[in-house]
Amino acid sequence: METPEDLSGPGNAWDNAPPRATKQPKDALHVVVRTAGERKPLPGIRMHVWKGLAADSIQQFANGVQCLRPAAAWASVAMDATMLQLIQIAESMERYGLATLADLRAFTGAHRFHGKRRCLRALAIARTDSASVKETELRVRLDLRGLPAFAINYVVAGSAYDSRAEHTVDLAIAQYRVGLEYQGNQHRSDVRQYRRDRDKLGALAALGWSFFEVTQADLNSEEALDRLAMRVACVIAQQTGKEPQIACLTYARIARAA
């Protein structure tokens, strides 16, 4: 499955729910034990005590190696991941068929562990059908700026490629005909993909849509995200007659509104 990048690195430091600070190396192997007596100081190993770890949270492979089941593994990083990372991992697990959001909710409700409240908050925000960790990041960070809820992988009625495959938009506010798509490097380096993107952009514009192509540069700072959110707000304001506004919400706030 996809895993989120290190958000503490340059260009991705902004997150209003930071993880627990640690001095452990980033490439450490994480091991879970049931009692403090089992924890041993070993180089390159970070041991965690989970007193309430249930037997059904563990899976054993044919070679005898044991590891946490996906839902338990997700819960185990609750105090080390950022809130955005928790959401990204949950949606990625759903996307790759490792655990559904319903599975994660069931596990979180049935077990005791540090970070349970953070997991419940992340699950209130997480959505099905996201296509990538970057799409999740874009959606959540714009939610934190108070924009209307986005539809994921929205199918635009009456718009299609020459193959008759319908045009879809990564994120859409259909009421105001606003669409956003995250464009990775392949969208520029692949000539066929680039032409498909241009075709879709022109078709959507003809139907009155305002379309924003988003790249990593737009996610690299709070200021760049503010500019993007304000542009979307301005498109909406042109249709509502109200002043364009963005907010600075918390994860707790958007979780309550979900």
Secondary structure, DSSP 4 states (H G I P E B T S, - for coil): ------TTSTT----SSPPPP--S-TTPEEEEESSGGG----TTEEEEE-TT--GGGEEE-TTS-EEE-HHHHHHHTTTTS-HHHHHHHHHHHHHTTS--HHHHHHHHHH---TTHHHHHHHHHH--S----HHHHHHHHHHHTTTPPPPEEEEEEEEEE-TT-PEEEEEEEEGGGTEEEEE--THHHH-HHHHHHHHHHHHHHHHTT-EEEEE-HHHHS-HHHHHHHHHHHHHHHHHHH-SPP------HHHHHHH-
